[in-house]
């Protein structure tokens, strides 16, 4: 074994002699190792800044873009707001000084100045809110578009849910977590920038008023308290990740109840589902209780250190030059002058201490942001790997009882070769294996050319659906060679067809759009003929127009949905079609016409069905026995027909 990978997984797929025809490959989630666990923790550290800088490059792709403009607008408004705050302190002090000095003229002048500036201050505040809200929305648009470009590239969305299990509840990540991340990162930008501007300006003002020792003392306090609180907050990132995972699980069990409500109702499974939902919800609530109490304790410490002790330090600092009778700056000052200087210096120092406190408290939000950042980064990593053909999956070990060792084996997809050629499907020494590692057939070899229909039969679990997933390139090829048309020339019709959101026309032409239909030169009259061929013309007559929008999954019966899928097949006219029990709810006479029409328009069929009446429409049968054996033979008069 080289590098931990058995030789029989590399190159050809020759099963080792010690394994039976049905082999279980023990595959483990090698992502979860001690090293990975340390790397993937949610904390404010060097890795966090690498992660968030990578995401910011997606949300702000260029120096000159609208996002940059809003960042500049926010920065300008923050500077303006800081200067407004300083002016308000100075003007407010002068108003109070005029009141104490009983100067009616000064009072009116300073009050009039305040009234003149009020509209400007209101404009600055609301421009700041506008910039923040627009930036949150634009960040969300950029990040959502990037993630969906990767998620809906090829079959990545299928692979994430069926071949790779690192990401659970991708819908929550793509919606709720993205929104929270964007809101959090913009709020952090504002909540850090404004205090830093305040501190810089107040240090400059205070240094000239009370000397450099006061601001230096406050900065020292900021550094010490910030490091201490950051250390205490480390669990918040991990707890945020856990909270979002439990929220996703709770949403998932509720969506399952809605999706499968009919089956659950037939089973009278409401009480069992209630237990499942309550159990999932209890797990979420228990975690939230712990999180609330942790935040309570951290809030107490934050308030004590970042607010009240900071205020005490501020009083100690600002009082020193006034209580020091030998200080030359105030030796000859009058009582009103001392009062004015104290008010200005005290309020500036108070605002500075509040700014320091906001920076300390912003660390709490940064720790929470690290949790969202880790989840978004993990999603981006998985999407990138899936698009490059790599996936990871956690499996149940099937090992000999006497062997306690754990073997970590990466599943190597893509070791087979796919060749795109029209009008032929040919398997050459191809193993049929599931992503779990179940080898259903060790060596599959047969050839089908256009004009030949094949009936695929066998017991449940023998590999019929697996064969079609390999043909559709949903599952990887582990060896051998597969010759087939391109994806667009091979069509799959399942037993329960998918009805898209949209108009009646959309149900027939899916996944094409109306513009693509027109480019193909297919008129609505031709679409009507497709519906008539499957005896669905009455639906158009009933709805009155092709542009009627309905919930077609509910409006159409099971048989109508199957016939609609066949009308969709006639519209696309592929070279080959896979019919997977897709006429089980259709009458025999309609089914007979559908198969005859497929032959007329040149669609070759792979059919999975248990109906004997369909054998006459096929030239070959592929029988799988579920034990790793198969037969591919022509259908003759002597052929024993399976089914009913």
N, C-alpha and C positions, 0 to 999 in steps of 0.2 A: 504494500500500500504506500503510494507516494503522496506526500503532502496530505495524508488523511483521506484520500479519495481512492476507493477500490479501482483496480484496473478495468473491471468489467463495466464501470460506469463511464469510462473514457473511450472514445472511438466507437467501435462496434459494441453491440449490446448482447454479448454472449454471456448467458447466465452461468454462474459458477456451478460445478457439478453438485455441490452440497445443498443447493437450493431446489425446491420443488418447482413445478411449472407455474404455480401461483406464488410469487415472491413478494414479501413485504419488506421494502427498504426502510430501515429506521432512520428517519430524518429528524433533525432537531433544529430548534430555532437558535442558530449560532449568534444571533444578534444579542441575546441575553447572556452575556458573560460578565465576569467581574470587571474586566477592562471597559466593556461597553457601558456597564451600569454606572461606572464612575464618570465616563465621558458624557453620558446622557442625563446627568442630574440637572435639575432646574435650580440654578443659583446665579447670583450676580458675580460673575467672574470673567476671566479672559474668554472662555468659550461663549458666554452669553453675548459679549460684545462682537465676537466674530459672527455669531448667528444673526444678530439683529442688523449688523451692517450689510450682510448678504441680502436680507429681506428689504432693507431700505433702498438698496440699489435697484430692486424691482419696482418699488413704489415711486422712486424718483430716478427714472432711467437716464435723464440728461440734465446738463447744467441749465439749459434753457427750456423749461416746460412749465405748464400751469402749476404743477405741484411746487416747483421752485419759487414761482411767483407768490404763491400763498405762504410759503415759508418766510420769504422776505417781508411780505405784508405783516405777518404775525410778529416777526422780529421788530419791525418798525413801530408797530402799535405797542409792543412791550416797552420799547425805549421811550416812546411818547408817554405811556402810562406812568413809567417811573418818574419822568420829569414832572408830570402832572402831580404825582404824589408829593414830590419834594416841594413844588410850588404851593400845594395845599397846606403842607406843614408850615411853611414860612408865612403864607398869607393868614392861616388860622391863628398863628402865634401873634401876628400883628393885630388882628381883630381883638383877641383877648387882651393884648397889651393896651389897646385903645379903650376897651371897656374898663379895665382896672385903672387906667390913667384918666378916665372920665373925659376923653377927647372925642366929642361928638363928630367933629370934622374928619378925623382919621378913621373913626369907626365907619362912617358913611362911605368914605373913599375905598377902604379895603373891602367892605361888603359889596360895593358896586363892582369892584374888580372881580370878586368871586362870581357875581351874577353874569358878568360878561364871559367868563371862562367856562361856565357850566355847560353850554351847548357843545363846546369843543371837547370837554371831558367825556360827555355822553357819547359823542361821535367816536372818540377813540375806543371807548369800552365796547361799543356795538360793532365797530369794524374788527376789533379783536375777536369777538364771538363769531362774526361772519367768517373770518379767516379760519378759525379753529374748526367750525362745523363743515365748511367746504373742504378743508384739508382731510378731515376724517373720511368724508364721502369719497374723495378722489383717491385716497390711499386704498380704501376698500375696493373701489372699482379696479384699480391697477392690480392689486393682489388677487382679487377674485378672478379676473380675466386670465392672469398668468396660471393660476392653479387649475382652472377649468380647461385651458389650452392643453395642459399636461394630462389632466384627468380624462378628457374625452379624446385624446389622441389614440387612434387605432382602437385596440380593445383593452386599454389600460383600466377603465372602469370595471370591466369584467374580471380582469386579472386581480385587481385589488380585493374584490369580494369573494373570488373563488380559488385563486391560485396562491394568494399571499395573505397572511393573517396578522401582519404587524400593525395594521391600522384598523381599529374597530370604530364604527359609526363615522364613516367619512363625511356623511351629510352634515353632522354637527361641526366638524372641523372646517368644512367649506363655507359654512354659513355663520353660525353663532361665534365660533372661535375667531374667525377672520375679523368679524365686526368688533369683537371685544379687543383683539390685538390692535387694530387700527385706532380705536378710540383711546386705548391705553397709551400707545406710543405718542399720539398727538398731545394728549393731556400731559404726559411726562415732559415733552418738549416745552410746553408752556410753563409747567410748574417748576421746571429747573431754570429756564432762561430768565424768567421774571425775578426770582430771588437772587440769581447771580448778578443781574444788572443792578438790582437794589443794593446788594452788598458792595459792589464796585463803586457806585456813586456815593453811598453813605460813608464808606471808608474815606473817600476823597474829602467829603465835607467835614467829617468828624475829625480827621487828622489835623485840619487847620483850626478846628474849634477846641478840641481837648487833647490833642497830641496823638501820636501813633500808638501809644501803649494800650489805650482803650480798645480800638479796633483789633489790635494784635491779640489781646486777651480773648476777645469774642471768637476770632478765627481759630485760636488754639482750642477753645471749648468746642467749636463746631467739629474740628477734626477728631478729637477724642470721642465725643458723644456719637458722632456719625459712625466711626469704626465699631464702637460698642454695640450700637443698635443694629447695624448691618449684620453683625455676627448673630445677634439674637433672632433676627428675622429669617434666617436661612431656611427654616422649615416651610415658610409660606409658599415658595415656588413649588415644592413637591406636593403640598396640600392643594394647591390650585390645579395642578395636573390631575390629581386624584379626583377632585371635585368635578372637573369637566368630563372625566371618564365615566363617573357614576351618573352624571346628568345625561350623557349619551346613552348609557345602558337603560336608564329609565324612559327616555324618549323612545328607544327601540322597542321595548316590550309593549308600550302603548300603541306604536304603529303596527306591530304584529297583530294586536287584537283587532284593529280596524281592518287590516288587510285580509285576515283569515276569519272574519266574524261569522261567515256562513258555516264553515266547517266546525268552528267552535260551538255554534248554536246547535248543530246536528248532534254533536257529542255531549251536549249539556255541560260544556267545560267551563262555564262562567266562574264557578267557585275555584277551580284549579287555576284559571288565569288570574283571578283575584289574589290568590296566594302568591303567584309569581310576581304580580305587580307590587303587592304590598311588601314582599321580601326585597325587591329591588329598591323600592322607595325607602324602606327602613334603612338599607345600607347607605343610601344617599343622606338621609336625615341624620343618622349616627355620625357620619363624617362631618356634616355641616355643624352639628353640635360641637364636635371637637374643634372645628375651625373657628366657630364663633367664640368659644372660650379662650382659644389661643389668641385671637385678635383682641379679645377683651383684655387679657393680660398684657399683650403688646401695646394696646392703646393706653393702658395705665402708665406703662413705662415710658411710652412716647410722650404723653402729655407731661409727665413729671420732668423728663429730661429736656425735651425740645421746646416746651412752653414755659413752665414755671421756674425751673432752675435757670433756664436761659434768661428769664426776666430778672431773677435775683442777680445773676452775673452782670446784666445790663445796668441795674441800679448801682452795684458796686463800682462799675467802671465809670459811669457818668458822674457819680458823686465825688470822685477823688479830686478833680481840679477845683470843685466848689468848696469842699470841706478842708482842703489844704490852704490854710490862710497865707502861706508863703508863696502861693502860685502867682507869678508876675502878671498873668493874663487877667486876673480879677482883683488885683490889689486896689486899683483906683476906680472900680466899677460901682455904680450906684445900685440901689436895690432894684429899681425897674430894669436896669440893664442886666443885672444878674438873673432876674426872673425871666427875661426874654431869652438870654443865652441858654439858661437851663431848659426852658421849654423846647427850644429848637434842638439842642443837643440831645435832650432826653427823648424827645419824640423820634429823632433820627435813629438814636441807638435802639429805641424800642422797635422801630420798624426794621432795623438791621437784625435785631435778635429774632424778630418774627420771620424775617427772610431766612435766617439760619435755621430756624425751626422748620420752615417749609421744605428746605433742602433735606433736612434729616428725615422728615415725614415722606418726602418724595422717594426716599430709599425703600420705603414699604411698598409703594406702587411699582417701583422698579423690580423688586423681588417677585411681586405678583406677575408683572410683565414677563419675567423670565420663564414662568410656567407656560404662558401662551406662546412665547417665542420657541420654546422647545418643541411644543406640539406642532406648530406650523413648520418648523424646520424638519422635523421627522416626516411630516407629510410630503414636503418637497423632495426629501431624500428618497422616500419610497417610490414616489411618482417617477423620479429620474431613473431609478434602477429598474422599475417595471418597463419603462419605455426602452431601456437598453437590453431587455430580455432577462434580467436577473430578478428572482423572487425568492422569498424565504417563507417557510411554513413550519409550524409546530406540529409534530406528529406524536401519536401514541406508540411507544416502543413495543415491538414484538420480539422479545429476546428469549433465548433459552433460559430455563429456570436456574441452571447452574452458572449462568453468566450474569454477573451484576454490573459489568462494565458498561459505560455509556459511550457509544460511538457517535461522533458528530460528523454527519456526512451531508455536504451540500448537494442538492439535486441539480444535475447539469442538464438544462434544457437546450434544445437547438443542436444536438449532436447529429441529428439526421439532416437530410438535404431536401428542400422543396424546390421543384422546378415547375414553372408556370408554362403550360402548353395548352392550347385550345382543344376542345372536343375529345379529351381523354382524361380518365382517372386511373392511376396505376400505383399500386403499393408494391414496393420491392424490398423484401426482407425487412419489413418495418415492425418493430415491437409496438403493440398497443398497450400503453401504460397510462395510469391515472397520475395526476400530479402528486397524489399521496405516496406513490411508489408501487401500487398494485399492478403487476404485470398480468394483463388479461389474456393476451396472446403474444407469445414470444417472437413469432416470425409470421407476419401477414404478407401474403403475396397474391395479388390478382389484378386484372386489367379490365376496364370497362370503357368502351368508346361510345360516342354520341350515337343515338338511335337504339341503344340497348338499355332496357329497364331491368333493375335488380331488386328483388324482394329480400329484405334483411329480416331474419327471424332468429329466435332463440329465447331462452328464459330471461327473466329480469336479472340485471346485474351481469349479463354475459359480455357486455361491451358494445351494444348497438349505439347508444347515445355517445359513448366515448369515441367510437369510430367517426361519428359526425362532427364531434368537437375538434378532433384532429384535422378532419377535412376542412372545417371552417377556420382553422388556425387559432382556435380559442385555447387549445391545449398544445403544449410543445411536442415536437417530434424528437424522440430519444435515440433514433438510429435509422439506418436504411435510407430509402429514397422514396419520395412521394411526388408523382407527376400529376398535376391538376391545373384547371383553368385558374385565372385570377379570382380574387374574392368576389368581385362584382358579377361574375359569370356563374356563380354557384349560389343557390337560394335555399333557405331553410324555412320550412313551414311546420311549426310545432303543433302539438295537440291542443294547447290553449294559446291561440294567437294573441299577439299584442295589438291593442287598439290605441293609437296615439291621441294626445289632446289636440283637437282641431275639428275641421269640417269633415263632411262626408267624403269629399274628394280626397282629403288627406289620408283617409283609411285605405283607399285603393292605391294611391301612388306612393305611400310611405316606403322608404324615407325620402323620396323626392319632394321638392317643393312645386308649387304651381308654375313658377318660372321654368323649372327644369322640365316639367311636363310639356310646356309650350315649345321649349327648345327641341324636344324629341319629336315634335310634330304630331302629338297624340291629342285629338280633340275630345271634348266632353261626350260627343256621340259615341266615340270608340269606348270610352269608359262605361257608358251605358250598356254597350254590347257585352263588356266583361261581366257586368252585374247580371245581365240577362242569361249569360252562359251558366251562371251558378244559381240561377233562379232567385236573384235578389233585386230584380228591377222594381219590385213593389216598394222597396225602401226609398228609392229616389222619388217615386210617385207620391209616397206618403209625406216625405219631407218637403217636396216641392222644388228644392234647389240643391246644387252641389255645395253651396256655402253654408249650409246649416251646421251649427256647432252644437254638439251634444256630448254627454258622457257616454261614449259608445261602448265602453266596457259593461255598462249597466243596461243601455238601451237594447243592445243586440243579444239574442239568446246564444247558447253555446253552439248550436248548429249554424246560426247565421254568422257568428264570428269565424267559424271554420271555413264557410263558403266565401266570406269576405277575404280571408287570407288567400284562397285560391284565385279570386279575382285579382288580388295583388300580384300573385304569381304570373298570371297571364299578362298583366301590364308590363312587368319587368322582362319577361321572356328570357330567362337565363339558359345557358347551355345544359346545366344539370340542376335538378331540384331534389332536396331531401324532404320527404314527406313522412313525418314522425307521428303516426297515429292521427293524422290531421283530418281524417274524414270519419272518425269514430261516431260523431253525432250527426252524420249526413245519411240520408236514405240511400239505398243501394242503387236506384236508378240514376240519381244525381251524381253519385260517386262514379258510376260507370261512364257517364257522359264526360265528367271531369278528366278521367284518365284517358279517354279516347281523344279529347281535345288537346291534352298535353302532347300526345303523339303527333297530332295533326300540325301543331305549331312548332314541333321540333324540340320539345323539352324532354330530356332524358331523366329518368326518375330512379332514385334510391328510396324504396318504400319500406317503412316499418308498419306492419299491420298483422292482425290475427284473423282477418277475413279471408276465407278460401276463395271468395268471389273475385279477389284481386289477382290471383295467380295468372289468370289468362292475359293480363296486361303486362306481364314480365317475361323476359327471356332467360334470366339467370336467378338463382337464389344463393344467398350467403347465409349459412346457418352456423351459429356459434353455440356451443354446448355449455358454456359457463365454466368449463374445466381447462380452458386454454387451447381447445381444439376448434377447428372450423372446417366447413366444406363450402367451396365455391364451384357450383356446377350448373350446367344448363338445365332448364325445365323441359322435361319430355313427358310423354304419355305415361311413362313408368314412374315418374317422380311422385313420391308420397307427399301429399299436400298437408302442411301443418295449419293449424288454426281451426276456426269454427265457421 
